[in-house]
Every structure is written in C-alpha cells, then in structure tokens.
Amino acid sequence: MFPKIPIKNQNTNISFKPEQQVISRFLDAVMANPDDAWAFVSKVYSPRLNLNELREILGNCAKIKISKAFYLSAPKNLLTRSIYVENAEINLKRMLHLRMIKDGGAWKIFGVEQEEASCAK
C-alpha cells in the first residue's frame, strides 16, 4: 500500500503511534521523492498541497521536531500534528501543521499549512 522508505534513526525501543509513523514516512518520502509521498496523501487533499515546495522547506533543516496540536472541536477521524523546522543558515523558523484524516482505516495527510515561528520551544 505504501512505498518502503527507511525511517531515519530508527530505535527498536521507541513505539510509534500509527499517525506518527505516517508522518515520519511521509516526510522521508517528501525528501526522497515527492512523487512517492502522494501514497500518504488522502484523496480529499487540498489542491494547494505542493510537495515540491514542502521538500524545499524541509531541505536542509538542522532541526525538525514533531509535536501535538489539540483542537477541542476536532472529530475522531481528524487530527493535526505540528512540526517545527529550523535552519539557522537561512534564518528559517517555521511551524508546519499536517492535517490528517482517517481514510479507509489508515491515517492520511490532506493538508499542510505553514506559519512563521518566532522562537523554538
């Protein structure tokens, strides 16, 4: 169903939730080949989703941190995971909000929103 892409720094003592595995594999796929990353995207994705642009943003980021974002009104089949990316060389500090939907029993990406970040947490 998904292309086989190695997860960086895989540690057998760490257990990932299904949505975290999807995010990690999605980001690895975006970096390796954005065309392969479409396997992790829902059929109901936003037409504004540009995986090549996302690849450029993630390109040489020295720091990438996945965090949780909670929304009180979110239904059970929707969730958001926020990712902080930083590249000091080009003064880039940005939050990426990956919107996910349960699609056929699996978590899939349906949108990525970005915003400038003023400081790292």
C-alpha positions in Angstrom: 0.0 0.0 0.0 2.8 2.5 0.9 6.3 2.6 -0.6 9.0 1.2 1.5 11.1 4.1 2.8 13.6 3.7 5.7 12.8 5.7 8.9 15.9 7.7 9.9 17.3 7.0 13.4 15.0 4.0 14.0 15.3 2.8 17.5 13.6 -0.5 18.4 12.8 0.7 22.0 10.6 3.5 20.6 7.0 2.8 19.9 5.2 5.0 17.4 1.5 5.6 17.1 0.1 5.0 13.7 -0.2 8.7 12.8 3.4 9.3 13.9 4.6 6.5 11.6 2.6 8.0 8.7 4.1 11.5 9.4 7.7 10.1 9.6 7.3 8.1 6.4 5.6 10.9 4.7 8.4 13.4 5.5 11.0 10.8 4.4 9.2 10.3 1.2 8.9 14.0 0.5 12.6 14.4 1.0 13.5 11.3 -1.1 11.0 11.8 -4.0 7.8 13.9 -3.7 6.0 11.7 -6.2 6.3 8.7 -3.8 4.9 10.9 -1.0 1.5 11.0 -2.7 0.9 7.5 -1.4 0.5 9.0 2.1 -2.0 11.7 0.9 -5.8 11.3 1.2 -7.9 11.5 -1.9 -9.6 14.5 -0.3 -6.4 16.6 -0.2 -6.3 20.3 -0.6 -5.4 21.4 -4.2 -3.0 23.8 -2.6 -0.8 20.9 -1.3 2.6 21.3 -3.0 5.0 18.5 -2.1 7.9 20.1 -4.0 7.5 23.3 -2.0 7.4 21.2 1.2 10.6 19.5 0.1 12.3 22.8 -0.3 11.2 23.9 3.2 12.5 20.7 4.8 15.6 20.5 2.6 18.5 21.4 4.8 16.7 21.9 8.1 19.0 21.1 11.0 16.2 20.8 13.5 12.8 19.1 12.9 10.6 18.4 15.9 7.1 16.8 15.8 4.6 18.0 18.4 0.9 17.5 19.0 -1.7 20.1 18.4 -5.1 19.6 20.0 -8.3 21.1 18.8 -11.4 20.9 21.0 -13.8 20.6 18.2 -11.9 18.1 16.1 -13.9 14.9 15.2 -12.3 11.5 16.0 -11.3 10.9 12.3 -9.4 14.2 12.0 -6.2 15.3 13.7 -3.3 17.8 13.4 0.3 17.2 14.0 2.6 20.3 14.1 6.2 20.2 13.1 8.8 22.8 14.0 11.5 23.2 11.4 14.6 25.4 11.8 17.5 26.2 9.5 19.9 28.8 11.1 21.9 29.2 7.9 18.9 30.9 6.1 17.2 32.1 9.2 14.2 29.8 8.7 11.9 29.1 11.7 8.6 27.7 10.7 5.7 25.6 12.0 4.1 23.1 9.6 0.7 21.9 10.5 0.0 18.5 9.0 -3.8 17.9 8.8 -4.7 14.2 8.8 -7.9 12.2 8.2 -8.7 8.6 8.8 -9.1 7.3 5.2 -10.1 3.7 4.8 -8.9 2.8 8.3 -5.4 4.5 7.8 -4.2 8.0 8.6 -3.6 10.1 5.5 -2.4 13.7 5.0 -5.0 16.0 3.5 -3.3 19.4 4.0 -0.2 21.1 5.2 -0.3 24.7 6.5 2.7 26.7 7.4 3.4 29.7 9.6 6.5 31.7 10.6 7.7 30.8 14.1 9.2 33.5 16.3 11.0 31.1 18.7 11.7 27.4 19.3 10.0 25.5 22.1 
